[in-house]
Amino acid sequence: MLEVRDITKIYNPGTLTEQRLFEHFSLTVEEGQFVAIVGSNGSGKTSLLNIICGSIPIEGGDVLVGSRSISKLKDYQRYATMGRVYQDPAAGTCPNLTMLENLSLADNKGGSYGLGRGVNKKRIDFYRQQLASLGLGLEDKLDVRMGALSGGQRQAVALLMATMTPLKFLILDEHTAALDPKTAEVIMALTDRVIREKHLTAMMVTHNLRYAVEYGDRILMMNRGRVVLDRAGAEKRATSMDDILTMFNQISLETGN
Ligand SMILES: Nc1ncnc2c1ncn2[C@@H]1O[C@H](COP(=O)(O)OP(=O)(O)OP(=O)(O)O)[C@@H](O)[C@H]1O
C-alpha cells in the first residue's frame, strides 16, 4: 500500500507569491491499483506525483510504502521500486546514446554497473525480445540513436526502460500528452498491458478523461490541492465518460477554474 499522509506543501513560503497547495492532504493507494488522476490546470496533480517521488520538498507529512516512510530515502533507494514516465518523450532517456545503451543503463538501475564497463552483451537477446513485445518493429533498431526515434517510439522505449527492473510503482505524468492521437492510443494500451502483466501499482496523471475512465481502476479528480471526486470498484465501473465530463465542468464552474 502507498500512503500519502497528512501532507502540507507550500510553494514559495514566506514570500508574496506563497501558495499553500496541500494542507493535511492524505491519500492511500491499494497494491495493484491503477489510479487515474484528472483535474484542471494547477490543481496539484504533478505536485502530488513529485511529492510521492521525493522530487520536491514538503513542509509536513510523510509518504509511506507499507508502514515504512520513504520520504527520507535517497533517490536511488526510492527509484529501486519506482519507475516514472514523463510527458516529454526526451525525459528519462539519453538522446545521444543508442537504444541498446539506453536499455542497458535502465537494466542496471540501482546497480554499480555503468556504461564505462560497456554494454552487457548477454542481455542483447533479452532487449530484442522486450522490444519485439512492444509490437513497433523496434527490435532491429538497437543501434539507432534514441534521439532519432519518433516521439511515440521513444515513449514506448521509455515505458520499457522505466519498468525493466522489478518494480512496485509506476508513475505516469501525462505520458501520452505529447503524442498524436493514434500513437497515444498505442502507448496507452501498452501501458495498461505492462501494468497488468507486472502487477504494478500505478498513478497516471492525464487530461484525457476517456483514458481515465477506460483504464483506471480508480479515478481521482483534483481541484486546488484537494480530491473532489474519488471513485473505485463498482462505483468506478458504473461511471461513464459523460459523468466525469459533467462533474469536471461543474467543478470548474463552481471554482472558477
Ligand atoms: N515549482 C513551483 N514553484 C511555485 N509554484 C508552483 C511550482 N510548481 C507548481 N506550482 C504551483 O502549484 C500549483 C499546482 O501545480 P501542478 O503543476 O502540481 O498542477 P497540475 O494539476 O499538475 O497542473 P497541469 O495540469 O497544468 O499540469 C499551480 O498553481 C502551480 O503554479
The ligand as an ORCA input file, in Angstrom:
! r2SCAN-3c Opt
* xyz 0 1
  N       7.999     24.992     -8.663
  C       6.905     25.700     -8.388
  N       7.012     26.903     -7.806
  C       5.914     27.631     -7.492
  N       4.649     27.208     -7.701
  C       4.486     26.015     -8.288
  C       5.602     25.206     -8.657
  N       5.122     24.065     -9.196
  C       3.790     24.158     -9.186
  N       3.408     25.337     -8.634
  C       2.028     25.780     -8.459
  O       1.282     24.770     -7.787
  C       0.003     24.630     -8.365
  C      -0.194     23.199     -8.807
  O       0.690     22.932     -9.878
  P       0.796     21.478    -10.528
  O       1.787     21.562    -11.632
  O       1.014     20.480     -9.478
  O      -0.681     21.309    -11.111
  P      -1.238     20.310    -12.213
  O      -2.586     19.898    -11.745
  O      -0.260     19.239    -12.481
  O      -1.369     21.266    -13.474
  P      -1.295     20.970    -15.049
  O      -2.497     20.176    -15.396
  O      -1.315     22.329    -15.639
  O      -0.006     20.246    -15.313
  C      -0.088     25.632     -9.511
  O      -0.764     26.795     -9.051
  C       1.350     25.969     -9.814
  O       1.506     27.282    -10.249
*
